[in-house]
């Protein structure tokens, strides 16, 4: 019965994909190019309509992509002086960046003023809010900073609700042009990494150790934060499934014997879901992870638990930057944990990375100001500083990334006293054979959401006694 269900899901997905393909062309969002520093094949295709035929927001974006930031700033001043700017995002730090943006505009025109409101919807309601706002002739929200590539692709971009603007200076810094770039504009990549409490004798030298017998890693969970489900779906992509197979091959005989029955049991599911040669390894890891992780409400409490001496041998998968807020005491210390991927001899995935993306709304009431604000955040150190002050968040603009590192020295953030806080950087985390960070690909996630995603939804969850 289960096999028939999986086959039906796959067949339905192929039909849906065929119809979707009739309406758009899929091109690479960056591949090996530095444009977003991700290896994806996502997503939105740039509007190839002749300029003379463009109208409304599409025409403004086209014109804006040929302007410098100062030229955009002047357009923003003309458009929004004395008005109120409304933004919405998954990150509250947009509220921190806006006052600096206003100061920048005032450096050009001292008489400029603008009020602002920044909303951060809870419980993933941002998609409903943007969808509702899109029904108006003129929207409330000028732009958004948003995460969860899967839903962005299917609910926001494929439907035309959100529009990508690529700043001229950002494109130049990445060796491309606005016309050549396809995909979503990333503000930054965030990483969540495997950590473990090191006050006991437990060793985590392989990513399979986190799903080994008796292990219950702390994790926000696929229902608490959807990017966590995207991470699990991404593991079934051929590249990352291969990483899991390679890590499995390096296990000792005892651990291989423990995992082998689950891997064999997943072979038929992997075939039904249309996965590649190593798909069963990915499904086995996902199944054991979901069956065993200890679900938490937020990464903050996870961090607070792991750095306490009382959390002997516990582990977790959490945002790396949470280590910044640890207050040292007799029982609490960053030195009570280790970042698994930093340990000599560690094998396999070290965590996962996902982006915050920037978009204009299709009915933006202040499109020029939105373009200028997006350019300011992605092309200047001061604009990115609200996010860049923490390790584990990497600007997609290489020039800004360097300026942030020069200023905050994240690579030496903990020095010799707290080595776990010495961020090894985006290139280390994503380089082959190093941090092995699994990167979210919005298009892949949206394509397998109905098949692999539905398979994940019915897995049993661990319930602590």
Secondary structure by P-SEA (a helix, b strand, c coil): caaaaaaaaaaaaaaaaaaaaacbbbbbccccccccccccccccccccccccccccaaaaaaaaaaccaaaaaaaaaaccccbbbbbbccccaaaaaaaaaaaaaaaacccbbbbbbbbbbcccaaaaaaaaaaacccccccccccccaaaaaccccccccbbbbbbaaaaaaacccccccccccccbbbbbbbbbbcccccccccccccccccbbbbbccccccaaaaaaaaacccaaaaaaaaaaaaaccaaaaaaaaaaaaaaaaaaaaaccccaaaaaaaaaaaaaacccccccaaaaaaaaaccccccccccccccccccccccccccccccccccccccccccccccccbbbbbccccccaaaaaaaaaaacccccccccccccccbbbccaaaaaaaaaaccccccccccccccccccccccccccccbbbbbbaaaaaaaccaaaaaaaabbbbbcc
